[in-house]
């Protein structure tokens, strides 16, 4: 496997660090409504400013819909994933891709001293990787054309 030089901090700077969240005592319906409004597939769950869980569309599908529960009667804390897998901003992109793949997760909070800096998705990592590869190709093309002018 090719070692990637970037960190998730660089991915977060490219993507932006806006964080969407819900409280654990909100209903799943409110969480799904917020996900739809913000165009995201997961929300962090915060309690007193601390990260206590994460809720995703997958949680909703598997733990509410398939179980025949009501999204207006079920609380976020009943279906959220906890504890949350998170990483510091200096973690390498390739390590995070492996971590997300092995744990079957699509969203990864970036933390520093128990403070949420942002959330990256597997899509954000793929987008960053493609961008890096395009940049490398451009540099190689410039190098080759400078070495062998036509």
Buried (B, 14 or more C-beta within 10 A) or exposed (E): EEEBEBBBBBBBEEBEBEBBBBBBEBBBBBBBBBBEEEEBEBBBBBEEEEBBBBBBBBBBEEBBEEEEBEBEEBBBBBBBBEEBBBBEBEBBBBBBBEBBEEEEBBBBBBBEEEEBBBBBBBEBBEBBBEEBEEEEEEEEEEEEEEEEEE
